[in-house]
Amino acid sequence: MTYVVRRIEPGEWQQLRALRLEALQDSPSAFGTTYTDAAALADEAWQQQAEQDANSSTSATFVATTLDGHWVGMAGSAPVEVVPGTYCIQGVYVTPAHRGRPGGLAARLVDVAITWARDNTDASWLTLGVHEDNQRAQAFYRRIGFTETGKVVPCRLDPSRKVTILGYEKFRLTTAR
């Protein structure tokens, strides 16, 4: 299947909302918010999020669509506010029907988010967090070049669980970490 991978557009808040809520239902421990909290957000909050994700110079969200425009995946890139000079890949999701297909849709989305961060920021380090129980995601991220940082943080939704922080060594090849 052929996909279009592109940055979200400002008016696409309803599509963003629908895919994000699907992701939260499909993989509730993979993200930093709950379905209930996200579903309760006002339309204005989703409109603002879509506008920011489309136009911000400091963060971006990318989507994968089928040729007929149906959203089937997403990934974002944003600064880690508490760690200056660090960006993270976040919100990676591909709908179940489009996972594991030739062409690696999730890898394409993550690659676009990495490239955007590299080309549009002066960040020296790129990371992402993966829930300790999500072995499939951990294996995927390692396969595409992320490595252990030795950092583990409490899961935002359940502090008794952990999130492993992986780093992307190839982000700035001239910067040693």
Disulfide bonds with the S-S distance in Angstrom:
none
